Amino acid sequence: MTSSTMAAPAARRPGRPPVCPPDVRHRVVALHLQGLSLAAISDQLNREGMPTPGNAQRWTRNRVFDLLHRRHVQEYIATLR
């Protein structure tokens, strides 16, 4: 197949809507921008009693990492810089 006959890439599908409330997203991003580690962020959120996306029992560094790498959070961080 030559480049002239290749199909254009499909438009990106929107995916699932974010399940993280905006106030939780803002708090996680604020702590991240302050330079806290993933473990420190999860500890702080657990101390504050901040609810997790998906109603998990508690925050973990993996849950913080996953949230920070979601497209809607990356787009939000880009607007702050």
MDAnalysis code that builds the backbone (N, CA, C; Angstrom):
import MDAnalysis as mda
import numpy as np

u = mda.Universe.empty(243, n_residues=81, atom_resindex=np.repeat(np.arange(81), 3), trajectory=True)
u.add_TopologyAttr("name", ["N", "CA", "C"] * 81)
u.add_TopologyAttr("resid", np.arange(1, 82))
u.add_TopologyAttr("resname", ["MET", "THR", "SER", "SER", "THR", "MET", "ALA", "ALA", "PRO", "ALA", "ALA", "ARG", "ARG", "PRO", "GLY", "ARG", "PRO", "PRO", "VAL", "CYS", "PRO", "PRO", "ASP", "VAL", "ARG", "HIS", "ARG", "VAL", "VAL", "ALA", "LEU", "HIS", "LEU", "GLN", "GLY", "LEU", "SER", "LEU", "ALA", "ALA", "ILE", "SER", "ASP", "GLN", "LEU", "ASN", "ARG", "GLU", "GLY", "MET", "PRO", "THR", "PRO", "GLY", "ASN", "ALA", "GLN", "ARG", "TRP", "THR", "ARG", "ASN", "ARG", "VAL", "PHE", "ASP", "LEU", "LEU", "HIS", "ARG", "ARG", "HIS", "VAL", "GLN", "GLU", "TYR", "ILE", "ALA", "THR", "LEU", "ARG"])
u.atoms.positions = np.array([
    [0.856, -1.181, 0.000],
    [0.000, 0.000, 0.000],
    [0.898, 1.238, 0.000],
    [0.647, 2.149, -0.868],
    [1.451, 3.362, -0.946],
    [0.845, 4.432, -0.066],
    [1.628, 5.455, 0.202],
    [1.145, 6.518, 1.082],
    [-0.058, 7.242, 0.490],
    [-0.188, 7.235, -0.832],
    [-1.324, 7.922, -1.443],
    [-2.622, 7.126, -1.296],
    [-2.522, 5.824, -1.014],
    [-3.730, 5.012, -0.866],
    [-4.033, 4.653, 0.581],
    [-3.192, 5.099, 1.496],
    [-3.434, 4.798, 2.912],
    [-4.590, 5.643, 3.435],
    [-5.401, 5.041, 4.252],
    [-6.542, 5.758, 4.820],
    [-6.063, 6.696, 5.929],
    [-6.772, 7.779, 6.068],
    [-6.465, 8.715, 7.146],
    [-6.810, 8.063, 8.477],
    [-6.061, 8.388, 9.538],
    [-6.378, 7.792, 10.839],
    [-7.764, 8.227, 11.318],
    [-8.424, 7.328, 12.000],
    [-9.764, 7.624, 12.514],
    [-9.674, 8.677, 13.617],
    [-10.725, 9.445, 13.759],
    [-10.786, 10.444, 14.823],
    [-10.773, 9.734, 16.169],
    [-10.165, 10.340, 17.148],
    [-10.083, 9.743, 18.473],
    [-11.452, 9.713, 19.119],
    [-11.807, 8.553, 19.642],
    [-13.091, 8.409, 20.320],
    [-12.989, 9.031, 21.711],
    [-14.088, 9.558, 22.213],
    [-14.035, 10.257, 23.493],
    [-13.751, 9.359, 24.690],
    [-14.052, 8.080, 24.630],
    [-13.796, 7.197, 25.763],
    [-14.821, 7.384, 26.869],
    [-14.504, 6.795, 28.011],
    [-15.416, 6.910, 29.149],
    [-15.317, 8.295, 29.764],
    [-16.414, 8.793, 30.301],
    [-16.345, 10.092, 30.970],
    [-15.545, 9.966, 32.268],
    [-14.908, 11.040, 32.697],
    [-14.146, 10.999, 33.942],
    [-15.041, 10.655, 35.130],
    [-14.559, 9.800, 36.027],
    [-15.322, 9.465, 37.228],
    [-14.771, 10.201, 38.447],
    [-13.734, 10.967, 38.248],
    [-13.113, 11.696, 39.347],
    [-13.775, 13.070, 39.473],
    [-14.341, 13.367, 40.647],
    [-14.942, 14.695, 40.835],
    [-13.891, 15.791, 40.668],
    [-14.285, 16.935, 40.148],
    [-13.323, 18.020, 39.921],
    [-12.561, 18.444, 41.170],
    [-13.200, 18.472, 42.335],
    [-12.484, 18.893, 43.543],
    [-11.371, 17.916, 43.916],
    [-11.596, 16.625, 43.676],
    [-10.553, 15.624, 43.944],
    [-9.418, 15.799, 42.941],
    [-9.773, 15.979, 41.683],
    [-8.758, 16.190, 40.648],
    [-7.903, 17.410, 40.970],
    [-8.544, 18.512, 41.365],
    [-7.807, 19.739, 41.694],
    [-6.843, 19.496, 42.852],
    [-7.291, 18.774, 43.862],
    [-6.437, 18.525, 45.037],
    [-5.232, 17.666, 44.667],
    [-5.460, 16.598, 43.912],
    [-4.362, 15.717, 43.507],
    [-3.352, 16.489, 42.664],
    [-3.824, 17.267, 41.722],
    [-2.930, 18.033, 40.857],
    [-2.179, 19.084, 41.670],
    [-2.849, 19.750, 42.601],
    [-2.187, 20.759, 43.429],
    [-1.040, 20.131, 44.221],
    [-1.282, 18.972, 44.810],
    [-0.223, 18.294, 45.563],
    [0.913, 17.866, 44.641],
    [0.566, 17.405, 43.462],
    [1.576, 16.997, 42.482],
    [2.443, 18.189, 42.069],
    [1.816, 19.327, 41.809],
    [2.560, 20.512, 41.390],
    [3.400, 21.095, 42.516],
    [3.069, 20.755, 43.760],
    [3.893, 21.161, 44.905],
    [5.148, 20.301, 45.016],
    [5.209, 19.236, 44.218],
    [6.398, 18.397, 44.206],
    [6.329, 17.176, 45.100],
    [5.164, 16.872, 45.660],
    [5.046, 15.696, 46.522],
    [5.165, 14.419, 45.692],
    [5.722, 13.389, 46.306],
    [5.813, 12.088, 45.642],
    [4.428, 11.459, 45.579],
    [4.301, 10.413, 44.763],
    [3.023, 9.716, 44.655],
    [2.595, 9.148, 46.000],
    [3.547, 8.582, 46.745],
    [3.238, 8.020, 48.064],
    [2.817, 9.117, 49.039],
    [3.495, 10.261, 48.994],
    [3.140, 11.374, 49.880],
    [1.754, 11.917, 49.539],
    [1.438, 11.986, 48.248],
    [0.108, 12.446, 47.834],
    [-0.951, 11.485, 48.346],
    [-0.740, 10.182, 48.174],
    [-1.745, 9.210, 48.624],
    [-1.908, 9.266, 50.137],
    [-0.813, 9.408, 50.869],
    [-0.907, 9.525, 52.335],
    [-1.708, 10.752, 52.740],
    [-1.439, 11.879, 52.092],
    [-2.147, 13.120, 52.411],
    [-3.639, 12.996, 52.112],
    [-3.982, 12.429, 50.965],
    [-5.389, 12.272, 50.607],
    [-6.111, 11.344, 51.579],
    [-5.436, 10.285, 52.025],
    [-6.033, 9.385, 53.023],
    [-6.247, 10.100, 54.349],
    [-5.276, 10.932, 54.760],
    [-5.436, 11.700, 56.014],
    [-6.616, 12.657, 55.924],
    [-6.807, 13.256, 54.741],
    [-7.899, 14.210, 54.537],
    [-9.249, 13.528, 54.336],
    [-9.239, 12.217, 54.141],
    [-10.489, 11.498, 53.887],
    [-11.065, 11.769, 52.510],
    [-10.193, 12.124, 51.570],
    [-10.621, 12.433, 50.202],
    [-11.112, 11.145, 49.532],
    [-12.308, 11.176, 48.939],
    [-12.821, 9.966, 48.289],
    [-11.999, 9.622, 47.039],
    [-11.886, 8.334, 46.763],
    [-11.158, 7.883, 45.583],
    [-12.114, 7.760, 44.403],
    [-11.604, 7.910, 43.180],
    [-12.445, 7.622, 42.023],
    [-12.818, 6.138, 42.056],
    [-14.057, 5.829, 41.846],
    [-14.486, 4.437, 41.865],
    [-14.773, 3.905, 43.259],
    [-14.744, 4.760, 44.256],
    [-15.068, 4.399, 45.645],
    [-14.206, 3.274, 46.213],
    [-12.918, 3.284, 45.896],
    [-11.999, 2.325, 46.507],
    [-11.820, 2.673, 47.987],
    [-11.313, 1.738, 48.751],
    [-11.146, 1.935, 50.200],
    [-10.208, 3.090, 50.537],
    [-9.072, 3.147, 49.820],
    [-8.080, 4.168, 50.151],
    [-7.240, 4.503, 48.934],
    [-6.516, 5.614, 49.044],
    [-5.607, 6.039, 47.993],
    [-4.313, 5.237, 48.092],
    [-3.765, 4.891, 46.946],
    [-2.451, 4.276, 46.853],
    [-1.633, 5.070, 45.848],
    [-0.325, 4.870, 45.842],
    [0.489, 5.602, 44.872],
    [0.118, 5.209, 43.441],
    [-0.283, 3.950, 43.238],
    [-0.706, 3.530, 41.897],
    [-1.985, 4.231, 41.467],
    [-2.900, 4.427, 42.393],
    [-4.150, 5.113, 42.070],
    [-3.863, 6.578, 41.722],
    [-2.950, 7.208, 42.455],
    [-2.556, 8.590, 42.155],
    [-1.892, 8.657, 40.779],
    [-0.976, 7.722, 40.505],
    [-0.296, 7.678, 39.207],
    [-1.315, 7.549, 38.076],
    [-2.249, 6.605, 38.230],
    [-3.260, 6.395, 37.193],
    [-4.082, 7.659, 36.948],
    [-4.467, 8.335, 38.017],
    [-5.264, 9.550, 37.868],
    [-4.458, 10.645, 37.161],
    [-3.210, 10.827, 37.560],
    [-2.385, 11.876, 36.965],
    [-2.093, 11.627, 35.482],
    [-2.223, 10.395, 35.035],
    [-1.925, 10.081, 33.642],
    [-3.167, 9.913, 32.769],
    [-4.321, 10.229, 33.307],
    [-5.534, 10.211, 32.485],
    [-5.570, 11.452, 31.610],
    [-6.155, 11.291, 30.448],
    [-6.145, 12.383, 29.467],
    [-6.788, 13.654, 30.013],
    [-7.931, 13.554, 30.686],
    [-8.593, 14.777, 31.157],
    [-7.767, 15.482, 32.227],
    [-6.992, 14.737, 33.002],
    [-6.137, 15.359, 34.021],
    [-4.909, 15.974, 33.353],
    [-4.339, 15.296, 32.365],
    [-3.202, 15.848, 31.632],
    [-3.597, 17.159, 30.943],
    [-4.792, 17.193, 30.386],
    [-5.271, 18.420, 29.735],
    [-5.447, 19.532, 30.761],
    [-5.946, 19.189, 31.948],
    [-6.112, 20.178, 33.021],
    [-4.757, 20.712, 33.470],
    [-3.780, 19.830, 33.648],
    [-2.430, 20.254, 34.070],
    [-1.835, 21.179, 33.027],
    [-2.035, 20.885, 31.750],
    [-1.489, 21.716, 30.673],
    [-2.049, 23.129, 30.730],
    [-3.288, 23.307, 31.181],
    [-3.860, 24.657, 31.266],
    [-3.259, 25.446, 32.411],
    [-2.661, 24.752, 33.387],
    [-2.087, 25.434, 34.552],
    [-0.657, 25.903, 34.317],
    [-0.008, 25.348, 33.329],
    [1.422, 25.677, 33.105],
    [1.579, 26.778, 32.129],
])
